[in-house]
């Protein structure tokens, strides 16, 4: 076999190998619904911002079966909006960049990882993976319930005129586990009109993150 034949076969092998390389796209979409599970009153129903840098790292750590990176907590804050004396609400942009991104003013958090010993009510605060055979997307559904008695120190009734109250929430996000509670990286962030948590009502959050692969993407 001469040198030209060797080069020809080598080129053919290179082409075959390159044809075996799969490439694709990954899409992340987030959506939250905040409501009273007893009255079914819906307070917030909207999409959220994904922190793509932190989420990409979290996905790699999770798929790589490492001990950090997975969704662990839902954080709540009251710094996402400002309300002027006439009632006009100004919304700040979501914090979705920078490894040290955080809520504007976090005032509460709750563990939602139902595999964590730190989750005190895993039957109502949990993470479910939903996938339909034949599709190229899976949903991460995070459920969080703020019961009547939590957070401690809340007002008795949802009739406040103080939109800066500690538990008048206008922002929330998902945070990853990094080894210590309430120190994880911000994975998502959403700003919404103020919703007061008070003793006289339950508040439930259904937070869905859709992970889609290839180009056959599906909306929530």
C-alpha positions, 0 to 999 in steps of 0.5 A: 500500500503506497503513501497516497492510499494511506492518506486516503484511508486516514481521511476517510477514517477522520470523516467517519469519526467526525460523523459520530460526534453529536451536537445539540442545544440545551434550553432552560425555561422557568415558570412560577405559580404562587397561590392559596391552595385552599381558596385557589386564589392565584397571586403570581403566574409568570416566567422567571430569569435563569442564571445560566452560568450557575445553572450550567455548573449545577447541572454538570455537578448533578449529572456528574454525581457530585455532592453539591450543585443540586437544588436545595432551597427556595429563597424569599425576599422583599427587595425586588420592587419599590412602591411610590405613594400613589401605588405605582410599582417599579420592578428591578431587573432579575439578578441572573449573572455573576457567580455571587448573584443574590436576591436583593434582600432575602428575608426567608428561605425554606429547604425544598430538597426532599432528600435533605434531613434539613427539610422539616416537611418533605411531604409538602416541600419537595422536588419531582422530576416529570418526563414523558416518554418520547419527548426531549424535555423533562420538568423539574417541579419544585413545590414549597408551602408556607403554612399558616404559622410560618414565617415566625413574626408575620402579621395576623392579616393580609391587609398591610399598607407597608409594602416593605414589610419583612414578609411582603415578598416580591422576589424569590429564587432557587438556590443550590447546595454547596455544603452549608444551608442558606449559602448556595448559588442563586440558580433562578430569580423572579421579581413580582408584585408584592404578596404578603404572607400572613397568619390568615392564609397559606401560600404555595409555590409551584416552581417549574424548570423545563430542561430541553435538549436538541432543537425540538424545544417545548414551551411550558 
